Amino acid sequence: MPIGGLQLWIEAQRVRPPAPTRWWYWALAFGIAVVLFGLHLGQVFPQTAHDIAPGYGAPVLAFEFAGGQADLEAIFGFYTDPQQVKRLAAMRAGNEQDYLYMLLYAGFLVSGCMALWRELRLRPLLAAATLPVAAALCDAYENWLLFDIQAAFTAGDYSPAMASLPTPVTVKFLLIGVTNVVIGAAATQLGRWWALFGTIAILATIPTAMAIVAPAAFAWALFPSAAGGWMLLLALAAAGSWQAALGQRPLVDRGEKAPKPVGQRPAAPIRPSSGFGRRQR
C-alpha cells in the first residue's frame, strides 16, 4: 500500500464512529495462550543453577546476562558436576520452545495495541504495535547467540557470540518495557479504575532499567515488571471482548461523535426558495 493510501486509511479509521473491534478477540486468545504456554515453559527451563547470584532469580535470566566463562560455570556447573548435563539439556529445550513463545507474546501485544488504537484512535498506539515485533526479532537473535554459546561451552570452548549478547537482550527488554508504558498510558484514558491499573503498569516498568544496569541484583524483577502491563492488557482484552460479544458496544463509548476529517467545512444551511413573483415579508 502506498504511503498516501496508508495515511488515508489511518485517517478514515480515526474519524469512524465508535464500534466494537475484533482485535480484542485476538488479544484475548493470544493472552490466554501466553499465560498457559508461559507456565509450561517455566517448567522446561532448568529450575536451579550451580552457583548464581540470588538476584538473577531464574537460571535462564542468568544465562541471558552471562558475560564470561565464569558466569556459564556458575549457571551449568563444572564438568565434574553430575547436574551439568541435565541443566544444559533443559536450557536448550527451553530456548527451542521459546521461539513459539515469541510468536505468542508478539501476537498478544500487537493485537492489544491495535485494539486500543481502534478504541482510542490515537496514532502513537498504532506505532506502538511495531515494538513487540521488534522485541521478538531481538529475542530470536538472542536465542541464536545462546545456542552458539551453549554449544561452545559444552565442547569446553569459548564462543565469540558472547560479546554480541548484551545488545539484543537490552533492546528486547527495553522494547517490552516501552510497550507496557504505552499500554498503561492508554488505560489511563479509559476511566478511573483503568487509570489506576494503567499507572501501576507504568510504574512496574521501572525495575526493567534497574535489571539492565545491575542484573546480578535485579534481574529477577524483569518477569513481574513485564507481567504488570501484560496482565492489564489481558484484563482489557477480556472486558473488550465481553462488550463486543454481549453488548455489541466498544470498550470506549462516551457517546461522542466521530471527529470530522481535517479540512472539511460544514455544509451551508439550505434556505427554502420563495415562489416566483411572490412578495417576501
N, C-alpha and C positions, 0 to 999 in steps of 0.2 A: 504494500500500500504506500503510495507517495506520501511525502511529509505533509503536503497540503491537504490530502484526503484524510490523513490521520488527525490533523488539527480540527477539521470539520467534524469528524466523528466524535472527538473528545468534546467539542462544543455542543454537539447535538445531545450527548449524554448529560452534559451539565444542565441543560435547560429543560430536560424531560420532566414530566410531573412525577412526584413520589410514587413508587411502586415496589412491591416485593421483588427481591432478586434471588435467582437460583444459586448464586455464588455461595450463599450461606449453607446450602445443602452440601456443596463440595467441601467447604471449610469444616463442617461438622463431621463428614465422613473421613476426611484426611486426619482431623484432630483425634478422633477415636482410634484410628489406625496408629497414629504416632504414640499415643499413650500405651496401647496394648503391645505394639512391637518394641517400644522403648523398655517396657518392663521385661520382656523376653530378652532383649539384647543385653540388659544389665546383668542377667544371669549367665550369658555366654562369655563375656569378658572375664578375665581372672579376678577372683574376689579378694585375693591377698597378694602382697608382693614380698620380696625378700627383706628389704630394709629401706623403705622410702620415708620421707618426711611426712609426719601426720597431716600437714597442711594440704597435701595433694589429694587426700581422700581416696578416690578410686585409682587403681594402678594404671588404667588407660589414660587418665589425665597426666600422670607422671610420665608416661611414655610420650605423650604429645609434647611435653615441655622438656624432654630429655635434651641435655646439651653435651653429653660426652659418654665415654665408655663406662665411667664410674656410675653414671645415672642408670645405664642399662643393667649393670650388675646389681644395683640396688633394687631394680624392678624384678628382674628374672632370676637373680641369684647366680652364683658361680657354677662352673661345670660340675663341681662336686655336690651341688645341692640336688637332692632327688626330686624336688618340685620344679626344677627349671624347665624340663621338657613339657610338663603339664601347663605351666604358665605360658610358654611360647606357643603351644598349640591353641590354648584358649584365646590368646591375644590375636593370633592370625584368624581364627574362626570368627571372632567378633568384628575385626576390621573387614573381613569379606562380606559379612551380613550388613555392615554399616552402610554399604552402597544403597541398599534398599531403604534404609532409614533416611538417607539424604534425600531421596526422591519423595518420601512421605512428608518430611518436615518442610521441604521446599514447597510442595503442593499445598500443604496446610497454610503456610504463611502467605503464599501468593494468592490463594483463593480468599483468605481472610482480608487481605489488603484490597483486593478487587471488590469484595462485598462492601467494605467500609467506604470505598470510593463511590460505589453506586448509591450508597445511602446518603453520604455527606456531600458528594460532588466536589471534593477538594483535590486539586491536581497533585499535591505532594503525596497523597495516598496512592495515586496511580504510579508515580515514580518509585515509591517505596516497594511496589510489587516486584521490582527487579532486584532488590537487595537479597532476598532469600536465594534466588537463583545463583547470584554471585557467591554467596556463602557456601552453597552446596558444591559449586565448582572448586572453591578453595579446599573444601573438605575432601573432595575426591583426589585432588593433587596431594594433599597431606597424607591420605591413605597410601597413595603410590609411593611416597617417600618412606613411610613407615614400613611398608613391605620390604623395601630395599635395605633399610637399616636393620630390620629384624633378621633378614637373610644373611647379612654380613656378620651380625653378632653370633648367629648360630654357627657360622663357619669359623668363628674366632678371629674375625677381621673387623676393620673399621670402615663405615660407609661415608663417603663424602656427602651423601644426601643429608646428613645431619646438619650441615651448615645452612642448608636451604629450608629446613623445617620451621624455624620461628616465623617466617613471613606468612605462609598460608594459615598457620594456627592463629596468629594475631589478627589477621584480616577477617578470618571466619568468625571469631568471637565478637569482633567489633561490629561486623555487619549484622549479626544476630541481635546484638545489643541495640543498635540504631533502629532496627526493625521493631523491636519491642517498645522503644521510646515513641515511635510513630503510632503504634497500636494504642499505647497508653494515652497519647495526646488526642487521638481520635475519640477514645472512650470518654474523655472529658467533655465532648460536645453532645453527648447522648442523654444527659440527665444527671441528677445529683448523685445517685448511688454509683452509676457507671463512672462518674468523675472521680469518686473516691477510689474505686478499684484501679482506674487508669493512673491516678497519681501514685498508688502503691507500686504498680508495674513499672513506672518510670523510675522511681527511687530504687527498685530492685536491681536496676542495671548498673548501679554504682560499683558493686563488687566486681564487675567484669574488668574494669580498669585496674582495680587492685590486684586481681588474679594475674593479669598480664604483666604487671610490674613486678610482683613478688609471688610467683606461682607456688613456691615451696611453702608459703604460709597461707595463701588464699585461693588456691586452685579449686578447692572443694566447693567454693561458693559459686562456681560457674553454672552448675546444674540448677540450683534453686534460683539463681539470677535469671536464667533463661526461662525457667518454668513460670515465673511471675507473669510475663507477658503472654506466654502460650496458654496458660490456664484462663487468663482473661479473654483471650481470643476464642477459646473453646466455649466459654460461657456466652459470649456474644453470638457465636455461631448457633448455639442451642436456642437462644432467645430469638434470633433472627429466623431460624428455620421454623420455630413454633408459630411466630407471627405470620410467616408466609404460608404455612400449610393450613393452619386453622382459621386465622383471622383474615387471610388474604390482604395483609397490610404490611408496609415496610417497617423496619425496626425504628426508623426515624420518620415520624409523621406528626409534624407540628401544625398541620393544616395550612401550610404555606403553599402558595402557587409557585410553579417553576419560574426561575428568573428569566427575564427577557433577553434574547441574544443582544450582544453588544452592537450598537449602531442602528438598532431597529427603532423607528419612531412610531408612536401611537397613531392610529388612523384618525383622520379628521372626522368629527361627527357629521352625519348626513342630515341636512335640513330638508324638511318636506317642501316640495316645489308648489308654487301657487298656480292657480288656473290662469289661462290666457285672458288678458283684458280685465282681470278681477282686481279691484282696488284693495290694497293691503291696509289694515287698520292698526 
